[in-house]
Amino acid sequence: MVDSSLPLSSSAASSPGEESEDTSAWFPYLYDTHCHIVDDAPEHYARVSELRTSRLCLMSAKPEDWSLVALLARAHPSKVRPAFGVHPWYADQVHTATTTVSGDDDAKPAAGEMTGGTDEPPQPLWWIQTLRMQLQAFPDAVVGEIGNRLDRAAKDPKTGQIYDAAQQMRAFTAQWSLAAELGRPVSIHCVRRHGAFVDHLLECARMPDHRWPPSVVMHAYTGSADTAHRLLALERTLARRSPALQPVPRFYFSLSSAIHGGRGSARTTAWVSAVPEDRLLLETDIHRVQDIDAYMVDACRMAAQLNGSGVPAAVIAQRTWQNALAALAEP
């Protein structure tokens, strides 16, 4: 998630020859694989139909977002792909049941099903069954945005209070398992601790009965090229070890000009150049509907600048469109 007040990154500033660049042919292939426009003012939701960007995967961060994501997905079925989940920033805030599916009171927890504070023993996550119902109501929905304490940065965005690590891991594990059970892609929040995340997955790989989501999108990936290679190597190892394993997870890496900024750091350039062309995705990670198109053009242009192969942005748009269809299991 990114501050919606951020200006368009400096890569949007046209270099010589870019002012006359025709980007209109890109839009049918632009798939924003991660945005948070539920945070925009509700009166702006109608602007979704005016976007030139072809498709959006609309994330949620907390149960209170789920009804808004569902509303936009139903209002714009050809444009919006819904995603439901609990972000690690909010893993400690969902102690009480406030969200139902279609007004179903049965989705509320029974007595004793609330999650307690850090001084209480672990309790079941009341919202996980509500999340299951929400995903079942939308068979094409993604699980996201989810993450865990491995990034050492999950904290209350308003107070800065660090959340209980065990609570965040419970939330992450429950959502990961649900995605695996239902065969849904996941969108992963991970900051600064990508190596620890890989180590965690390697531990999971040692469990013969561990179930995997069909695809794992490393949203706004800020890890190293080496860590990306480790994730792809894990995928290959799982495929060799268990040919019958269904599914073997496929890892994807998403670029956002709002997060990666400007023309990209050396680290960003390294991983964009290193990942296979069929694993690169584009996203905005922004909160305002009106900014989606500009940030998507910016991300596409940035990917073309960083990939080092001289592939034009128009081709990047087409490739990342196909990648998004595969990553998010689009028909």
N, C-alpha and C positions, 0 to 999 in steps of 0.2 A: 504494500500500500504506500502511496506517495501523497504528499501534500498537494491538494487540488489547486492551490494558488501558485504553484511553480510556473514560471514562464517556460515557453517552448525552448528546448535546448538549443545550444549554439549551432548544432549541425543543421538546424533549419535555415540558418542564414545562408543564402545562396552564394556558392562560389561561382567563378566565372563560367558562364554557359548554363548555369542551373536556373536562372530566372526565367528562361524561355522553355525550360524542360516541361514537357507535357506529361503530367502524372495521371491524367484521366484514365488511361488504359490500365493503371495499376489497381484501381479501386475494386473491380470485380473479383480480384484475387487477394484483397487485403482481409486477413482474418485476425482480429484483435483477440488473442487467446487469454487475456487477463485484464479485466477492468472492473471498476467499483462505482459505476454510475448510479447505484442505488443511493449513494451519498449526495447526489445532486438534489436540487430543489425539485419536489414532485411536479411542479408546473413545467419543468423542463423535460419530463419523460417523453412527452409527445414528439420531441425533436429526434428521437431514435429513428423514426421512420424517414427522416430527412437526411440521415447520414449516408455518405457515399461508400464508406467502408462496408464491405459486403456482409460480414458476420462478426458477432461479438460473443465471447464467453464471459458471462456476467457473474462475478464472484460475490459471495457473501462472506462476512467476517464474524457474524454472531447470529443467534437464532432470530433476533428481531429483524434481521435483513431478509429472512427467508420468504415472507409473504410478499415483499416488494420485488424480489427476484422472480417469484412465481407470477406476479402481476405483469411484469414486463415481458416475461417469456410467453405468456398467453396472449398479450396484446400484440407482440411482434414475433410470431413463431418462425418466420423466415429469416429473421435478423438476429435474434437473441438465443443463445444456448445457455441454459441455467446451470449454476453451480451452487451447491449448498454445503456449508461446513462451518467450523468454528476456528478462527484464527488464534494463534497462541497469545496474541495480545489480550484476547478476551477469555482465555481458558479459565481464569480465576473469577470471572465476573458473572458466569452463568450458573449461579447457585440456586436460583429460584425459577420456577416454570412460568414463563410469560408468553410462550409461543405455541400455537396449535396449528394443525393442518386443516384447512377448510372449516375452522371453528369447532373441531372435534374435541370435546372436553375430555374424552378418554385418553388424549395424548398427554394430559397433565400427570405428574407423578403421584403415586400414592404416598401415604405417610412413610417417612423414612427413606425415600428415594432421592432426596435432595443431596447435592454434594456439600460437604461440610467445610469448615475452615481448616487451617493448617493444624489446629490442636485436636481435630476430630479424626477418627479412623476413616480411611478411604470409603466412600460411598459410591454406588452406581451413578453414572452420569445420567441425570434425568432426561437430558435432551437427546440422547443417542437413539431412543426409540422414535422420537419425533422426527429426527433426521432420517431414519429408515423410512418412515411413512412418506416424508417429503420426496425422497429419492424414488420410492415406488410410484408416487403420483406423477413423476416425470421420468419415464424410462430412459430418456436421453441425457439426464443430468449428470454433471461431473461432481466429484467430491472436492470442495475447495472453498476457501483457501485454508490449508491446514499446515501445521508445522509443529516443532517441539522445542524444548529448552536447550537442545544441543547448540543453538546459536548464541546462547548466553546473553541475548538481548531482549527476550520476551518480557515485557513489563507494561504496566498500565500506561497508555499513551498520554494520559492527562497528569498523573501524579508522579510517574517515574518509578513507582514501586515495583520491585522485582517479584514476579509471581512464583508460587510454589512449583518447583521443578517436577515433583511427582505428579501433581495435578495436570500439568501440561503434557507430560508423557502419557498419562492415562487418556487424555483427550485425543492426542495424536494416534496412539495405538488403536483406540476404539474406532476412529474414523478410517484409518488405514485398513483395518480388518473388515469393516463394513464395505469399503470400496472393493476389496478383494472378493468378498462374498457375492456382491451384486455385479461384479464385472465392470466397474466404473473407473475411468481415468481419475487421477488425482493431480491437483495443483499444489506444489510444495513451496512453502515459505522457509528459506534457510539463509541466514546472514552470518558470514564470517566463520562458520563452523562446518563447512562442507565436508572436510576430512572426517570429522566426528560423525556426520550423517552417513558417509560411506561405511565407516567402521560399524555403525549400528546395523546397516543393511547386510554387511558381511556376517555379523552375528546371526541375523535372521536367516541367512542362506545356509547356516549350519544346522538349522532346524528342518528336518526332512518334511514335516507337515506344514511348514509355513506357507501361507497363501499370499499371492502377490496381485496387486492391481494390474490390469492389462497394459497401462502406460503411466509413466511418471513424468510430469512436466516440472522441470526445475525453473520456476517462475523467476523472471528478472535475474537470471543466473549471474552471480558475482564471484563464483569460485574460479579456480585455476584451470588451465588446459589439462594439467596432469590429473586433477580430480575428475574432470569430465571423462578422461580416458579410463579412470578406475571404474566409474559407473558403467561405461560401455563394456569394459572387460567383465564386470560382474554379470551383465546381461548375457554375454557369450558363454561364460562359465555355467550359468544356470541352464542355458540351452543345451550345452554338451552333456552336463551331468544328468539331466532329466529330460530326455527327448519328449516324454509324454506329459511333462509339466504344462498345464494349461491354466492361465497363460504364462508365458515367459514375459516379464515386464520389459517394455521398451522405454528408454530414457530419452527425453527431449530437453532442449535448452533454449530458453526464450530471451530475446533481446528487447530492451525498452530504452528509448532515448531519454525518457523521464528519469529513469534510474541510472543508466550508464552514462548519460550526460555528454554533451558536446560531441566530439568525434571519437570518444572512447579512450580509455586508458590503455597502457601496454598490456595489462592483464586481460582486459576485454578483447582487445585485438587478437591476443594469443588464443583465447578459447573459441572465438568466432572463426578464426582461421583453421582451428584444429578439429572441430566437430564435423562429422560427416554432413554433407549437404542435405541429407534427408532427415536430419535431427534438429535443424534450426527452426525456431518459431519467432514470431513477432508479437509484441503486445504494447499496451500503453501504460497500464497500472494507474490510470488516472480516474478522477471522480466526476468530471464535468462532461456531459454529453457533447457540448459544443466544441470540445477540444479533440475529440477522438480522431477525426479525419486528419488534422494537421499532425498529430503525434504519430499516426500510423505511416503517413508519408515520410516523416522524419526517421522513423525506425527502419523503414525499408531502404531509404537512402543510406542510412548509417551502416546497415548490414552490407550493402554493396561496397561501401568504402573500406570496410574492415576485413572482408573475407579474403583479400589478397589474391584472388584469382581473376580479377577483371570482369567478373560476371556483372552485367548491368542490372540496375535496380528493377527493371521490368521483369527480368527473368527471376530475380530473387522473390518478387511478389508471387509469381506463379509457383515457384518451388515451395515457398513457405505456406502457401495455400494448400497444396497437396499434403504437406507435412502436418498441417493442422487438422485436416480431414482424417488423417491416419491416427494422430495422437489423441484426438478427442472422439474417435470412433464414429465419425459422421458417416451416414449412408452414402 
